[in-house]
Amino acid sequence: MLQLAIIVVAVILIGWLAALMLAQKPVTGAQQLIQQHRYEDAVAAAANDPLHRAEALKLLGRFEEAIAAYRRSDDPASQEGIALSLAHLNRDLDEAKRLMEETIALHPQIQEFQALGLAYILLKRGDRDDALRIYADNVELLETRFRDDYTDPDPLLAETLVMFAALSEAAGDVSRATALQAKAAAWAPGSVWG
């Protein structure tokens, strides 16, 4: 009787784990290509996936095209992608700030990363004091994230590292900025961040 109960529990547990794994978001071909640093191939593979297409385009530094792809996506992350692409272009920075603030309010995700994005936009707008205040409020969390949570090289995090580097430099920490820039280049070789 005990053996039967153990077998039933094991089958239920295995079934539950299998269902959990299948419920996870599958890795798309574009995501795999991005991880392989094949950004042009990822753009082509994501023809029907505007969010990943935009991310691949952004890695290539094709920010205008990335903005157009983000506009075709209904994913909440798209607004953040548009805001950051505008900042990288150094264009429509008031709109970039508005989009970023709206995204943070409506779709909070990794808040220290979103705060970093807002600080980066503010820095680009010339609002240095506000940018550095937000940066100072989040720098410890950012350090912790990259020390403890995000340790595996991920091309999709290279942009965050570049923004972290820009704000570190603006805060006067040139050695941190240099190390972060080097990490971004290593994590996304062949990209605009490299």
mmCIF file of the C-alpha atoms, coordinates in Angstrom:
data_MODEL
# 
_entry.id   MODEL 
# 
loop_
_atom_site.group_PDB 
_atom_site.id 
_atom_site.type_symbol 
_atom_site.label_atom_id 
_atom_site.label_alt_id 
_atom_site.label_comp_id 
_atom_site.label_asym_id 
_atom_site.label_entity_id 
_atom_site.label_seq_id 
_atom_site.pdbx_PDB_ins_code 
_atom_site.Cartn_x 
_atom_site.Cartn_y 
_atom_site.Cartn_z 
_atom_site.occupancy 
_atom_site.B_iso_or_equiv 
_atom_site.pdbx_formal_charge 
_atom_site.auth_seq_id 
_atom_site.auth_comp_id 
_atom_site.auth_asym_id 
_atom_site.auth_atom_id 
_atom_site.pdbx_PDB_model_num 
ATOM 1   C CA . MET A 1 1   ? 0.000  0.000  0.000   1.00 0.00 ? 1   MET A CA 1 
ATOM 2   C CA . LEU A 1 2   ? 2.846  2.418  0.885   1.00 0.00 ? 2   LEU A CA 1 
ATOM 3   C CA . GLN A 1 3   ? 4.621  1.655  -2.393  1.00 0.00 ? 3   GLN A CA 1 
ATOM 4   C CA . LEU A 1 4   ? 1.471  2.410  -4.351  1.00 0.00 ? 4   LEU A CA 1 
ATOM 5   C CA . ALA A 1 5   ? 1.047  5.728  -2.538  1.00 0.00 ? 5   ALA A CA 1 
ATOM 6   C CA . ILE A 1 6   ? 4.661  6.670  -3.277  1.00 0.00 ? 6   ILE A CA 1 
ATOM 7   C CA . ILE A 1 7   ? 4.203  5.811  -6.964  1.00 0.00 ? 7   ILE A CA 1 
ATOM 8   C CA . VAL A 1 8   ? 0.981  7.862  -7.179  1.00 0.00 ? 8   VAL A CA 1 
ATOM 9   C CA . VAL A 1 9   ? 2.660  10.866 -5.491  1.00 0.00 ? 9   VAL A CA 1 
ATOM 10  C CA . ALA A 1 10  ? 5.667  10.552 -7.821  1.00 0.00 ? 10  ALA A CA 1 
ATOM 11  C CA . VAL A 1 11  ? 3.441  10.427 -10.921 1.00 0.00 ? 11  VAL A CA 1 
ATOM 12  C CA . ILE A 1 12  ? 1.469  13.455 -9.734  1.00 0.00 ? 12  ILE A CA 1 
ATOM 13  C CA . LEU A 1 13  ? 4.677  15.369 -8.979  1.00 0.00 ? 13  LEU A CA 1 
ATOM 14  C CA . ILE A 1 14  ? 6.192  14.528 -12.361 1.00 0.00 ? 14  ILE A CA 1 
ATOM 15  C CA . GLY A 1 15  ? 2.958  15.510 -14.110 1.00 0.00 ? 15  GLY A CA 1 
ATOM 16  C CA . TRP A 1 16  ? 2.847  18.809 -12.225 1.00 0.00 ? 16  TRP A CA 1 
ATOM 17  C CA . LEU A 1 17  ? 6.474  19.578 -13.075 1.00 0.00 ? 17  LEU A CA 1 
ATOM 18  C CA . ALA A 1 18  ? 5.881  18.751 -16.740 1.00 0.00 ? 18  ALA A CA 1 
ATOM 19  C CA . ALA A 1 19  ? 2.829  21.034 -16.824 1.00 0.00 ? 19  ALA A CA 1 
ATOM 20  C CA . LEU A 1 20  ? 4.828  23.803 -15.161 1.00 0.00 ? 20  LEU A CA 1 
ATOM 21  C CA . MET A 1 21  ? 7.634  23.508 -17.690 1.00 0.00 ? 21  MET A CA 1 
ATOM 22  C CA . LEU A 1 22  ? 5.222  23.561 -20.612 1.00 0.00 ? 22  LEU A CA 1 
ATOM 23  C CA . ALA A 1 23  ? 3.485  26.638 -19.211 1.00 0.00 ? 23  ALA A CA 1 
ATOM 24  C CA . GLN A 1 24  ? 6.727  28.627 -19.253 1.00 0.00 ? 24  GLN A CA 1 
ATOM 25  C CA . LYS A 1 25  ? 7.277  31.004 -22.145 1.00 0.00 ? 25  LYS A CA 1 
ATOM 26  C CA . PRO A 1 26  ? 9.125  29.065 -24.827 1.00 0.00 ? 26  PRO A CA 1 
ATOM 27  C CA . VAL A 1 27  ? 12.397 30.405 -26.121 1.00 0.00 ? 27  VAL A CA 1 
ATOM 28  C CA . THR A 1 28  ? 11.850 31.635 -29.656 1.00 0.00 ? 28  THR A CA 1 
ATOM 29  C CA . GLY A 1 29  ? 14.224 31.110 -32.509 1.00 0.00 ? 29  GLY A CA 1 
ATOM 30  C CA . ALA A 1 30  ? 14.994 34.823 -32.442 1.00 0.00 ? 30  ALA A CA 1 
ATOM 31  C CA . GLN A 1 31  ? 15.899 34.650 -28.766 1.00 0.00 ? 31  GLN A CA 1 
ATOM 32  C CA . GLN A 1 32  ? 18.241 31.739 -29.420 1.00 0.00 ? 32  GLN A CA 1 
ATOM 33  C CA . LEU A 1 33  ? 19.884 33.609 -32.283 1.00 0.00 ? 33  LEU A CA 1 
ATOM 34  C CA . ILE A 1 34  ? 20.353 36.691 -30.100 1.00 0.00 ? 34  ILE A CA 1 
ATOM 35  C CA . GLN A 1 35  ? 22.015 34.520 -27.443 1.00 0.00 ? 35  GLN A CA 1 
ATOM 36  C CA . GLN A 1 36  ? 24.302 33.193 -30.187 1.00 0.00 ? 36  GLN A CA 1 
ATOM 37  C CA . HIS A 1 37  ? 25.183 36.796 -31.177 1.00 0.00 ? 37  HIS A CA 1 
ATOM 38  C CA . ARG A 1 38  ? 23.557 36.315 -34.589 1.00 0.00 ? 38  ARG A CA 1 
ATOM 39  C CA . TYR A 1 39  ? 21.613 39.568 -34.518 1.00 0.00 ? 39  TYR A CA 1 
ATOM 40  C CA . GLU A 1 40  ? 20.952 39.908 -38.262 1.00 0.00 ? 40  GLU A CA 1 
ATOM 41  C CA . ASP A 1 41  ? 19.615 36.347 -38.339 1.00 0.00 ? 41  ASP A CA 1 
ATOM 42  C CA . ALA A 1 42  ? 17.450 37.148 -35.302 1.00 0.00 ? 42  ALA A CA 1 
ATOM 43  C CA . VAL A 1 43  ? 15.926 40.113 -37.146 1.00 0.00 ? 43  VAL A CA 1 
ATOM 44  C CA . ALA A 1 44  ? 14.961 37.827 -40.029 1.00 0.00 ? 44  ALA A CA 1 
ATOM 45  C CA . ALA A 1 45  ? 13.699 35.055 -37.734 1.00 0.00 ? 45  ALA A CA 1 
ATOM 46  C CA . ALA A 1 46  ? 11.499 37.498 -35.830 1.00 0.00 ? 46  ALA A CA 1 
ATOM 47  C CA . ALA A 1 47  ? 9.543  38.707 -38.848 1.00 0.00 ? 47  ALA A CA 1 
ATOM 48  C CA . ASN A 1 48  ? 6.271  37.897 -37.030 1.00 0.00 ? 48  ASN A CA 1 
ATOM 49  C CA . ASP A 1 49  ? 7.545  38.727 -33.543 1.00 0.00 ? 49  ASP A CA 1 
ATOM 50  C CA . PRO A 1 50  ? 7.870  42.519 -33.341 1.00 0.00 ? 50  PRO A CA 1 
ATOM 51  C CA . LEU A 1 51  ? 9.255  42.616 -29.791 1.00 0.00 ? 51  LEU A CA 1 
ATOM 52  C CA . HIS A 1 52  ? 12.188 40.297 -30.456 1.00 0.00 ? 52  HIS A CA 1 
ATOM 53  C CA . ARG A 1 53  ? 12.707 41.873 -33.865 1.00 0.00 ? 53  ARG A CA 1 
ATOM 54  C CA . ALA A 1 54  ? 13.004 45.263 -32.148 1.00 0.00 ? 54  ALA A CA 1 
ATOM 55  C CA . GLU A 1 55  ? 15.441 43.891 -29.584 1.00 0.00 ? 55  GLU A CA 1 
ATOM 56  C CA . ALA A 1 56  ? 17.641 42.424 -32.324 1.00 0.00 ? 56  ALA A CA 1 
ATOM 57  C CA . LEU A 1 57  ? 17.486 45.685 -34.298 1.00 0.00 ? 57  LEU A CA 1 
ATOM 58  C CA . LYS A 1 58  ? 18.468 47.635 -31.207 1.00 0.00 ? 58  LYS A CA 1 
ATOM 59  C CA . LEU A 1 59  ? 21.495 45.363 -30.710 1.00 0.00 ? 59  LEU A CA 1 
ATOM 60  C CA . LEU A 1 60  ? 22.510 46.300 -34.254 1.00 0.00 ? 60  LEU A CA 1 
ATOM 61  C CA . GLY A 1 61  ? 22.129 50.016 -33.474 1.00 0.00 ? 61  GLY A CA 1 
ATOM 62  C CA . ARG A 1 62  ? 19.207 50.337 -35.893 1.00 0.00 ? 62  ARG A CA 1 
ATOM 63  C CA . PHE A 1 63  ? 17.117 52.351 -33.448 1.00 0.00 ? 63  PHE A CA 1 
ATOM 64  C CA . GLU A 1 64  ? 14.686 53.870 -35.968 1.00 0.00 ? 64  GLU A CA 1 
ATOM 65  C CA . GLU A 1 65  ? 13.758 50.421 -37.235 1.00 0.00 ? 65  GLU A CA 1 
ATOM 66  C CA . ALA A 1 66  ? 13.572 49.149 -33.649 1.00 0.00 ? 66  ALA A CA 1 
ATOM 67  C CA . ILE A 1 67  ? 11.085 51.909 -32.791 1.00 0.00 ? 67  ILE A CA 1 
ATOM 68  C CA . ALA A 1 68  ? 8.923  50.923 -35.763 1.00 0.00 ? 68  ALA A CA 1 
ATOM 69  C CA . ALA A 1 69  ? 8.984  47.266 -34.663 1.00 0.00 ? 69  ALA A CA 1 
ATOM 70  C CA . TYR A 1 70  ? 8.191  48.171 -31.060 1.00 0.00 ? 70  TYR A CA 1 
ATOM 71  C CA . ARG A 1 71  ? 5.182  50.150 -32.281 1.00 0.00 ? 71  ARG A CA 1 
ATOM 72  C CA . ARG A 1 72  ? 3.811  46.937 -33.855 1.00 0.00 ? 72  ARG A CA 1 
ATOM 73  C CA . SER A 1 73  ? 4.072  45.022 -30.575 1.00 0.00 ? 73  SER A CA 1 
ATOM 74  C CA . ASP A 1 74  ? 1.405  44.984 -27.893 1.00 0.00 ? 74  ASP A CA 1 
ATOM 75  C CA . ASP A 1 75  ? 3.872  43.888 -25.201 1.00 0.00 ? 75  ASP A CA 1 
ATOM 76  C CA . PRO A 1 76  ? 4.127  46.495 -22.391 1.00 0.00 ? 76  PRO A CA 1 
ATOM 77  C CA . ALA A 1 77  ? 7.921  46.327 -22.687 1.00 0.00 ? 77  ALA A CA 1 
ATOM 78  C CA . SER A 1 78  ? 7.609  47.948 -26.113 1.00 0.00 ? 78  SER A CA 1 
ATOM 79  C CA . GLN A 1 79  ? 6.964  51.403 -24.680 1.00 0.00 ? 79  GLN A CA 1 
ATOM 80  C CA . GLU A 1 80  ? 10.144 51.138 -22.627 1.00 0.00 ? 80  GLU A CA 1 
ATOM 81  C CA . GLY A 1 81  ? 12.014 49.995 -25.747 1.00 0.00 ? 81  GLY A CA 1 
ATOM 82  C CA . ILE A 1 82  ? 10.754 53.019 -27.680 1.00 0.00 ? 82  ILE A CA 1 
ATOM 83  C CA . ALA A 1 83  ? 11.762 55.363 -24.846 1.00 0.00 ? 83  ALA A CA 1 
ATOM 84  C CA . LEU A 1 84  ? 15.289 53.963 -24.655 1.00 0.00 ? 84  LEU A CA 1 
ATOM 85  C CA . SER A 1 85  ? 15.685 53.915 -28.437 1.00 0.00 ? 85  SER A CA 1 
ATOM 86  C CA . LEU A 1 86  ? 14.717 57.586 -28.546 1.00 0.00 ? 86  LEU A CA 1 
ATOM 87  C CA . ALA A 1 87  ? 17.315 58.290 -25.847 1.00 0.00 ? 87  ALA A CA 1 
ATOM 88  C CA . HIS A 1 88  ? 20.007 56.432 -27.796 1.00 0.00 ? 88  HIS A CA 1 
ATOM 89  C CA . LEU A 1 89  ? 19.096 58.563 -30.808 1.00 0.00 ? 89  LEU A CA 1 
ATOM 90  C CA . ASN A 1 90  ? 19.157 61.645 -28.561 1.00 0.00 ? 90  ASN A CA 1 
ATOM 91  C CA . ARG A 1 91  ? 15.778 62.568 -30.054 1.00 0.00 ? 91  ARG A CA 1 
ATOM 92  C CA . ASP A 1 92  ? 12.328 63.382 -28.651 1.00 0.00 ? 92  ASP A CA 1 
ATOM 93  C CA . LEU A 1 93  ? 13.668 63.144 -25.121 1.00 0.00 ? 93  LEU A CA 1 
ATOM 94  C CA . ASP A 1 94  ? 10.530 64.657 -23.581 1.00 0.00 ? 94  ASP A CA 1 
ATOM 95  C CA . GLU A 1 95  ? 8.518  61.866 -25.217 1.00 0.00 ? 95  GLU A CA 1 
ATOM 96  C CA . ALA A 1 96  ? 11.093 59.308 -24.084 1.00 0.00 ? 96  ALA A CA 1 
ATOM 97  C CA . LYS A 1 97  ? 10.755 60.543 -20.490 1.00 0.00 ? 97  LYS A CA 1 
ATOM 98  C CA . ARG A 1 98  ? 6.958  60.448 -20.686 1.00 0.00 ? 98  ARG A CA 1 
ATOM 99  C CA . LEU A 1 99  ? 6.933  56.911 -22.087 1.00 0.00 ? 99  LEU A CA 1 
ATOM 100 C CA . MET A 1 100 ? 9.379  55.662 -19.475 1.00 0.00 ? 100 MET A CA 1 
ATOM 101 C CA . GLU A 1 101 ? 7.479  57.228 -16.588 1.00 0.00 ? 101 GLU A CA 1 
ATOM 102 C CA . GLU A 1 102 ? 4.217  55.798 -17.934 1.00 0.00 ? 102 GLU A CA 1 
ATOM 103 C CA . THR A 1 103 ? 5.738  52.336 -18.275 1.00 0.00 ? 103 THR A CA 1 
ATOM 104 C CA . ILE A 1 104 ? 7.085  52.434 -14.732 1.00 0.00 ? 104 ILE A CA 1 
ATOM 105 C CA . ALA A 1 105 ? 3.669  53.489 -13.418 1.00 0.00 ? 105 ALA A CA 1 
ATOM 106 C CA . LEU A 1 106 ? 1.592  51.011 -15.419 1.00 0.00 ? 106 LEU A CA 1 
ATOM 107 C CA . HIS A 1 107 ? 3.931  48.035 -15.795 1.00 0.00 ? 107 HIS A CA 1 
ATOM 108 C CA . PRO A 1 108 ? 6.557  47.945 -13.048 1.00 0.00 ? 108 PRO A CA 1 
ATOM 109 C CA . GLN A 1 109 ? 8.996  45.152 -13.737 1.00 0.00 ? 109 GLN A CA 1 
ATOM 110 C CA . ILE A 1 110 ? 12.569 45.126 -12.473 1.00 0.00 ? 110 ILE A CA 1 
ATOM 111 C CA . GLN A 1 111 ? 12.225 48.549 -10.909 1.00 0.00 ? 111 GLN A CA 1 
ATOM 112 C CA . GLU A 1 112 ? 15.911 49.320 -10.515 1.00 0.00 ? 112 GLU A CA 1 
ATOM 113 C CA . PHE A 1 113 ? 16.416 48.618 -14.237 1.00 0.00 ? 113 PHE A CA 1 
ATOM 114 C CA . GLN A 1 114 ? 13.464 50.839 -15.122 1.00 0.00 ? 114 GLN A CA 1 
ATOM 115 C CA . ALA A 1 115 ? 14.795 53.549 -12.794 1.00 0.00 ? 115 ALA A CA 1 
ATOM 116 C CA . LEU A 1 116 ? 18.170 53.256 -14.515 1.00 0.00 ? 116 LEU A CA 1 
ATOM 117 C CA . GLY A 1 117 ? 16.443 53.701 -17.887 1.00 0.00 ? 117 GLY A CA 1 
ATOM 118 C CA . LEU A 1 118 ? 14.667 56.811 -16.631 1.00 0.00 ? 118 LEU A CA 1 
ATOM 119 C CA . ALA A 1 119 ? 17.907 58.174 -15.157 1.00 0.00 ? 119 ALA A CA 1 
ATOM 120 C CA . TYR A 1 120 ? 19.656 57.562 -18.494 1.00 0.00 ? 120 TYR A CA 1 
ATOM 121 C CA . ILE A 1 121 ? 16.924 59.449 -20.357 1.00 0.00 ? 121 ILE A CA 1 
ATOM 122 C CA . LEU A 1 122 ? 17.148 62.316 -17.867 1.00 0.00 ? 122 LEU A CA 1 
ATOM 123 C CA . LEU A 1 123 ? 20.929 62.410 -18.292 1.00 0.00 ? 123 LEU A CA 1 
ATOM 124 C CA . LYS A 1 124 ? 20.511 62.599 -22.070 1.00 0.00 ? 124 LYS A CA 1 
ATOM 125 C CA . ARG A 1 125 ? 17.964 65.442 -21.591 1.00 0.00 ? 125 ARG A CA 1 
ATOM 126 C CA . GLY A 1 126 ? 20.515 67.390 -19.547 1.00 0.00 ? 126 GLY A CA 1 
ATOM 127 C CA . ASP A 1 127 ? 18.701 66.818 -16.233 1.00 0.00 ? 127 ASP A CA 1 
ATOM 128 C CA . ARG A 1 128 ? 21.935 65.680 -14.621 1.00 0.00 ? 128 ARG A CA 1 
ATOM 129 C CA . ASP A 1 129 ? 20.972 66.283 -10.988 1.00 0.00 ? 129 ASP A CA 1 
ATOM 130 C CA . ASP A 1 130 ? 17.701 64.345 -11.284 1.00 0.00 ? 130 ASP A CA 1 
ATOM 131 C CA . ALA A 1 131 ? 19.443 61.575 -13.205 1.00 0.00 ? 131 ALA A CA 1 
ATOM 132 C CA . LEU A 1 132 ? 22.184 61.208 -10.599 1.00 0.00 ? 132 LEU A CA 1 
ATOM 133 C CA . ARG A 1 133 ? 19.669 61.280 -7.738  1.00 0.00 ? 133 ARG A CA 1 
ATOM 134 C CA . ILE A 1 134 ? 17.709 58.382 -9.265  1.00 0.00 ? 134 ILE A CA 1 
ATOM 135 C CA . TYR A 1 135 ? 20.961 56.590 -10.024 1.00 0.00 ? 135 TYR A CA 1 
ATOM 136 C CA . ALA A 1 136 ? 22.207 57.013 -6.446  1.00 0.00 ? 136 ALA A CA 1 
ATOM 137 C CA . ASP A 1 137 ? 18.907 55.649 -5.125  1.00 0.00 ? 137 ASP A CA 1 
ATOM 138 C CA . ASN A 1 138 ? 19.315 52.494 -7.221  1.00 0.00 ? 138 ASN A CA 1 
ATOM 139 C CA . VAL A 1 139 ? 23.040 51.855 -7.612  1.00 0.00 ? 139 VAL A CA 1 
ATOM 140 C CA . GLU A 1 140 ? 23.248 49.358 -4.752  1.00 0.00 ? 140 GLU A CA 1 
ATOM 141 C CA . LEU A 1 141 ? 20.353 47.316 -6.166  1.00 0.00 ? 141 LEU A CA 1 
ATOM 142 C CA . LEU A 1 142 ? 21.925 47.426 -9.623  1.00 0.00 ? 142 LEU A CA 1 
ATOM 143 C CA . GLU A 1 143 ? 25.248 46.199 -8.243  1.00 0.00 ? 143 GLU A CA 1 
ATOM 144 C CA . THR A 1 144 ? 23.462 43.398 -6.411  1.00 0.00 ? 144 THR A CA 1 
ATOM 145 C CA . ARG A 1 145 ? 21.529 42.354 -9.513  1.00 0.00 ? 145 ARG A CA 1 
ATOM 146 C CA . PHE A 1 146 ? 24.667 42.043 -11.624 1.00 0.00 ? 146 PHE A CA 1 
ATOM 147 C CA . ARG A 1 147 ? 26.694 40.452 -8.840  1.00 0.00 ? 147 ARG A CA 1 
ATOM 148 C CA . ASP A 1 148 ? 24.112 37.892 -7.688  1.00 0.00 ? 148 ASP A CA 1 
ATOM 149 C CA . ASP A 1 149 ? 21.282 37.460 -10.213 1.00 0.00 ? 149 ASP A CA 1 
ATOM 150 C CA . TYR A 1 150 ? 22.491 38.333 -13.703 1.00 0.00 ? 150 TYR A CA 1 
ATOM 151 C CA . THR A 1 151 ? 25.891 36.713 -13.888 1.00 0.00 ? 151 THR A CA 1 
ATOM 152 C CA . ASP A 1 152 ? 25.538 34.804 -17.160 1.00 0.00 ? 152 ASP A CA 1 
ATOM 153 C CA . PRO A 1 153 ? 26.409 36.801 -20.269 1.00 0.00 ? 153 PRO A CA 1 
ATOM 154 C CA . ASP A 1 154 ? 23.173 37.936 -21.901 1.00 0.00 ? 154 ASP A CA 1 
ATOM 155 C CA . PRO A 1 155 ? 23.212 40.200 -24.960 1.00 0.00 ? 155 PRO A CA 1 
ATOM 156 C CA . LEU A 1 156 ? 19.784 41.539 -23.969 1.00 0.00 ? 156 LEU A CA 1 
ATOM 157 C CA . LEU A 1 157 ? 21.309 42.982 -20.777 1.00 0.00 ? 157 LEU A CA 1 
ATOM 158 C CA . ALA A 1 158 ? 24.182 44.727 -22.554 1.00 0.00 ? 158 ALA A CA 1 
ATOM 159 C CA . GLU A 1 159 ? 22.080 47.863 -23.062 1.00 0.00 ? 159 GLU A CA 1 
ATOM 160 C CA . THR A 1 160 ? 21.418 48.009 -19.309 1.00 0.00 ? 160 THR A CA 1 
ATOM 161 C CA . LEU A 1 161 ? 25.154 47.685 -18.666 1.00 0.00 ? 161 LEU A CA 1 
ATOM 162 C CA . VAL A 1 162 ? 25.859 50.542 -21.107 1.00 0.00 ? 162 VAL A CA 1 
ATOM 163 C CA . MET A 1 163 ? 23.324 52.790 -19.360 1.00 0.00 ? 163 MET A CA 1 
ATOM 164 C CA . PHE A 1 164 ? 24.769 51.786 -15.973 1.00 0.00 ? 164 PHE A CA 1 
ATOM 165 C CA . ALA A 1 165 ? 28.226 52.705 -17.316 1.00 0.00 ? 165 ALA A CA 1 
ATOM 166 C CA . ALA A 1 166 ? 27.046 56.116 -18.592 1.00 0.00 ? 166 ALA A CA 1 
ATOM 167 C CA . LEU A 1 167 ? 25.518 56.985 -15.236 1.00 0.00 ? 167 LEU A CA 1 
ATOM 168 C CA . SER A 1 168 ? 28.546 55.676 -13.329 1.00 0.00 ? 168 SER A CA 1 
ATOM 169 C CA . GLU A 1 169 ? 30.761 57.910 -15.421 1.00 0.00 ? 169 GLU A CA 1 
ATOM 170 C CA . ALA A 1 170 ? 28.462 60.885 -14.853 1.00 0.00 ? 170 ALA A CA 1 
ATOM 171 C CA . ALA A 1 171 ? 28.641 60.153 -11.118 1.00 0.00 ? 171 ALA A CA 1 
ATOM 172 C CA . GLY A 1 172 ? 32.434 60.263 -11.322 1.00 0.00 ? 172 GLY A CA 1 
ATOM 173 C CA . ASP A 1 173 ? 33.123 56.530 -11.007 1.00 0.00 ? 173 ASP A CA 1 
ATOM 174 C CA . VAL A 1 174 ? 35.235 56.067 -14.129 1.00 0.00 ? 174 VAL A CA 1 
ATOM 175 C CA . SER A 1 175 ? 36.644 52.679 -13.100 1.00 0.00 ? 175 SER A CA 1 
ATOM 176 C CA . ARG A 1 176 ? 33.140 51.217 -12.644 1.00 0.00 ? 176 ARG A CA 1 
ATOM 177 C CA . ALA A 1 177 ? 32.045 52.778 -15.942 1.00 0.00 ? 177 ALA A CA 1 
ATOM 178 C CA . THR A 1 178 ? 35.003 51.209 -17.754 1.00 0.00 ? 178 THR A CA 1 
ATOM 179 C CA . ALA A 1 179 ? 34.341 47.778 -16.220 1.00 0.00 ? 179 ALA A CA 1 
ATOM 180 C CA . LEU A 1 180 ? 30.633 47.936 -17.079 1.00 0.00 ? 180 LEU A CA 1 
ATOM 181 C CA . GLN A 1 181 ? 31.359 48.999 -20.658 1.00 0.00 ? 181 GLN A CA 1 
ATOM 182 C CA . ALA A 1 182 ? 33.807 46.112 -21.024 1.00 0.00 ? 182 ALA A CA 1 
ATOM 183 C CA . LYS A 1 183 ? 31.194 43.681 -19.651 1.00 0.00 ? 183 LYS A CA 1 
ATOM 184 C CA . ALA A 1 184 ? 28.599 45.012 -22.117 1.00 0.00 ? 184 ALA A CA 1 
ATOM 185 C CA . ALA A 1 185 ? 31.034 44.488 -24.996 1.00 0.00 ? 185 ALA A CA 1 
ATOM 186 C CA . ALA A 1 186 ? 31.802 40.952 -23.824 1.00 0.00 ? 186 ALA A CA 1 
ATOM 187 C CA . TRP A 1 187 ? 28.133 40.069 -23.349 1.00 0.00 ? 187 TRP A CA 1 
ATOM 188 C CA . ALA A 1 188 ? 27.042 41.360 -26.773 1.00 0.00 ? 188 ALA A CA 1 
ATOM 189 C CA . PRO A 1 189 ? 29.987 41.064 -29.163 1.00 0.00 ? 189 PRO A CA 1 
ATOM 190 C CA . GLY A 1 190 ? 29.284 42.393 -32.617 1.00 0.00 ? 190 GLY A CA 1 
ATOM 191 C CA . SER A 1 191 ? 26.520 44.636 -31.307 1.00 0.00 ? 191 SER A CA 1 
ATOM 192 C CA . VAL A 1 192 ? 26.266 48.385 -31.027 1.00 0.00 ? 192 VAL A CA 1 
ATOM 193 C CA . TRP A 1 193 ? 27.136 47.942 -27.330 1.00 0.00 ? 193 TRP A CA 1 
ATOM 194 C CA . GLY A 1 194 ? 30.415 46.188 -28.223 1.00 0.00 ? 194 GLY A CA 1 
# 
